[in-house]
Structures are given as structure tokens and as C-alpha cells.
Amino acid sequence: ASRPTGAMQNDVADLRRFYYQRALGRVVQRVLRDRLTERWPPGGTAGMTVAGYGFAAPMLRPYLASARRVTALMPARQGVMAWPPGLPNRSVVCDEEAWPLDTGSVDRLVMLHGFETAQDPAVLLAEAWRVLGPGGRLVVMVPNRAGLWAQSEATPFGIGRSYTRGQIERQAGAAGFVLEDCGAALYIPPSDRRFWLRGAQMWERTGARIARLLIAGVVVAEFGKHVAAPVGPGRAALVPSPREVLDGIRAPRPAGARRTAPPGGA
């Protein structure tokens, strides 16, 4: 079978300009980061390894002070930038199907601008499964197919594939992940108008309450890696025989049986 050709790819320079220089991007960064920290409070990641794939660096900053290790994985097709600014570098360039992380070494993993532009989403999810330890969590943020953000190429969410909740759940489920929670974000339109930017937080709160009436721009899905307890190969259970169970216990006698006197007895 031929390998999927993949989707269009964001460029790291465009992503950096959007999230760090454009007013709309700074609002998006704050909204999505709030969604993530609601699920994973920074205080709850003490001693954990937290990683991000794609352009997840804006999501990872709250964990720098609490997590044991924080790594920003940036795909080679996108490009890499040094991060965080002014601190020792935590970003690394990698191939989609081969991350420089040990198997089972990650506790929390977030994907932003990585899944929708993957050449092969199944391979990407398999790599995510490999690096996550038992009980690990994965959050995937992808453009909502029914939302306005996926229709506009003025933001990074208009690049690559867009997904419905059911589609992302099925793909992750095929990789072995279990859906823990699915929400949404970005209820404002992809506009630089101050009216929308000033009211972004209000629209997020309103959208969460009446999500059936307002269509969000991003699907935020959380998955868990659940692994069954291992069973040792070739170790049979030892079940004692009835003879061993009764060993040392005097054999029963029929009721009324005459007792035999010992030799030379009275």
C-alpha cells in the first residue's frame, strides 16, 4: 500500500508570528492554554515529564516550573525554533515517526498544529502511544471541520485537515487510546477586530454553556493510555492436590467403627 502523502504544513516562522506577534494569536494562545491547564493543573504535574508535538510550545510554559522535564517536539517539515526564550533550550527537531524520547517516558503529551498536518496520522499516533507511559494522557487540539477557523487560511488552523469529534475519536481509538473527555474552544471568529478580541473570554464562557448553538473553531480531545497488568509468560498456577491439602490430617473413620486396641493395650 502506498504511504499517505499527508496534508499541507505550517511553517515555524508563520506560527511564531501568529502566536507571539499578532493580537489574535495571543488571544488564541491564552484561550487554548486555559483549556489545557483546566485539565492538567501545573501543580499536578510535579515530578512528571510533559511534552508537546507540532507547535505546542505556547501550551507548555505553565509546566516549566513544576514538571520534572518539559520538551517541545517540532517536526522537521515545519521547522524548529529555540524555546523558551531566555532560558535553556527545551525544543528539538524530530521526524514524525521517530521522536528522540524513550519508550514510556512521557506522562502528559499535547499536540497542537501537529496532527492535522501529519503525513500519516496513524503513524504519528503510534509514536505518541510508544512514548507515553501506562496511565499517560494525550490532548489533541485540531481544527473543527464545522467551524469558521478551518475555512480561513488567515490563521494556522486553516492549514491541513480538519476533524469532527467522531473522526478524531475513531483515529485515536484505532491506535489504542481511550477517550477521557472531549471539549471545544475558540468561539470567536478568526478576526482581528477589537470587538471580538476584547470579548474573547466572555464568548468562551458563553460557548461552553450553549455549545449546541455556537460552533467552536477547535476540537480539544483528551485520551488515556490504559495498559492491562502484565502476566508472566510460562508461569502456571500451582494448585495443590487433595492429598497435599489433607497431608498431616488423620483420615476420617466411619461412624460407629470399632477402635482397634494397640498391641499389648489394656
N, C-alpha and C positions, 0 to 999 in steps of 0.2 A: 504494500500500500504506500502511496506517496505521502510524504510529510506535509502537513498543512503549511500554507505559505504565510499565515499569520496576518495581523492587521497592521494598519499604519502605526508609526511610532512617534511619540512625543520626543522633542529634543530638550536636553537638560538646560540649555540656555533659555529656551522659551518658558520652561517650567519655573526656573528661578526668577525670571522677570515677573511672571504671573503671581507667584506666591509671596514674593518679597518686595516688589516694587509697585504693583498695581493695587489700587484700593479694593477692588472687587476680590482679588486673590487673597488679600489679608483677611477679609471678612470670611471667605471660604475656609481659610486655614483655621480661624478661630471656631467656626461652626463645627467642622469635622473633628477637630481636636477635642472639643467639648463632648461630642458623641462618643469618642473613644475613651476618654477619661471617666465618663459615666459608667462604662462597662469595666474598665480596668483602672481604678483609682491608683495614682502613683504610689501611695503609701502601701498598697497591697502587693507591689512588685519588688519589695525589698528582698535582695538575695537572688532575684530571678535574672534570666537572660532575655532581653527584649530585642526583637529585630524587625526591620521593615524592608519591604521589597518594592521596587519601582521608584517612585519619588515620594517615599514615606517619611523623609527627614522632618518635614514640618509637624508630623504627628508624634515624633519621638522625643522632642525636647523635654516634656514634663517628666520623663523617666530617667533623665541623666543623673539626677541627684539621688535616686532611690534604688534603681536596678543595679545588679552586680555588673552587668555588661549590656551595652547598647550598640547595635550595629545597623547601619543603613546600607542595604544591598542595592546597587544601582546597575541595571542591565547594560551590557556593552553597547547594544543598539541605541540606547537612549543617551549614554554618556554619563560621566561621573563628575561630581564637584566635591571639594573639600567641605566637610561638615563635622561638627558645628563650628562656626566662625569664632576665632579667638581661643579655641580650646584644642586639645589633642584630637587628631582626626579619627572619626569613627565610621567613615564611609569607605566602601570598597566596590570596585567594579567586578562584575561576575557574568557568567553565561546563564541563560535562563534555566538550563537543565543541569547545571553543576555549580552549586554555591560553596564557597570556602568555609563551611561550617560543619562541625562534627555531627554525626547522626545522633538524634535525640538530645541535642544540646540546647535547644531553644524552648522557653516556656510560653512566650507570647510573641505572635507574629502578625503584623498588619501589612496589607497590600493596598497601595494607592497608586494609580496610574501604572499598574503592572499587569494585572490580569486581563484587562480589556485590550491590551496591545501585545499580548503574548503570541509568539509564533505557534505554539502548541499548548493550549490551556491544560490539557490532561497531563502533559509532562511537567508543567510548572506546578500543578497541584501535587504531583507525585514527589517532587523535590521538597515542597512545603511539608508534606507528610513525613518525609525522611528526617528532616532537621528538628521537627517538633518531638518533644518527649511525651511519654504517656500522660494524659491529662492536660496536654498543651492546648492552647486556644489560638484560633486564627480569625482575624477580622478582615473581610474583603469589602472594599469600597469601590463600587463600579457605577457607571452612568446608567440611570434608569431609562429603559427603552421608551417608556411612555412620557418622559419628561422633556422639558424645553432644553435642558442643558445638553442632552445628547444630539439635539438638532442644530446646535450652534457651534461653529468652528472657531468662535472668538475666544474660547476657553479650552483648556486641556481635556475637558470632558466630551468634546465633540470629536476627538480623535480615537480611532479604534472601534471595537464592538460595543454595543450597549446590551443590557440584560434586563430581564424581568426577574422578580424574586424567585419564581419557579425554576427558571433556567439556571441561575447560579446555584440554587439548592441541589438540583439534579446533578450538575457537574461536580460539585464538591462531594456529594453523596457517592458518586461513582468512584471517587478517589479514597473513600473510606471515612470521610468526615461526617459528623452528626450535627445537624443544625441545632444550635442552642438558642438563638434569638435572631430576629430579622427586623430591622427598622429602616428609617429613611432620613434624609437630610437635604438641605438646600430647597426651601420652599419659595425663595425669591427667584425672579427671573435672572438670567445671565446678563445683567445690565449694570453699567457703571453709574447710573443715575443716583444722586444722593438720596432721593426719596426711598429707594429700595435698600440702599446700604445702611442708612440710619435706622431703618426698622427691621433689619435682618433678624435680630434676636426675637423680636415680637412675632415675626412671621414663623420662625422656627417653633416657638411655643404654640402658636395657633395651629400650625400644620400638624403637629404631633397629636393635637386633640381632635382635629377634623380631617384626618388623613384621607378619608374616602372622598372628600370634596376637593382637596388640594393635591396636586401631583408633585411629588418631590423630584429633584434632579438626580439624586444619588441613592442607590440601594446600599444599606450598611448591614451586612450579614455576618454573624458570629458563629463559628463552628468549633467543635471539640474533637480531639483525638482520643478515642476510647479504645484501650487495648485490653483484651482478656488476659487474666492471670496465666502465666506460662505453666505448662505441665511437663515435667521431666520426661525425656524420651526413654522408653525401655524400662521404666520403674513400675513393676507390678505391685499391686497392693497385697500385703501379706495377711491372709485370713487364716487363723489357726483352725485346726481340725477339732471336731468334738472331743477326740481323745485327749488333745493337748489342753483343751479348756477344762476338762474334768480331771486332769492329772493331779494326783495327790488327794482326791476326794474319794472316800470309800464308796464302793459300788453299792447301790441300794439293794435291799432284800425284800422278797415278797412278804406281805403282811401275814403274820401268824407262823412264819417259818421257825422251826426249832433251832435254837442256838446250839452249835456244836461245842462241847466242852473241850478245852485244850488238853493235850496229852498230860496224863497224871494229875488232871484237875480234880477239884473237890466233887 
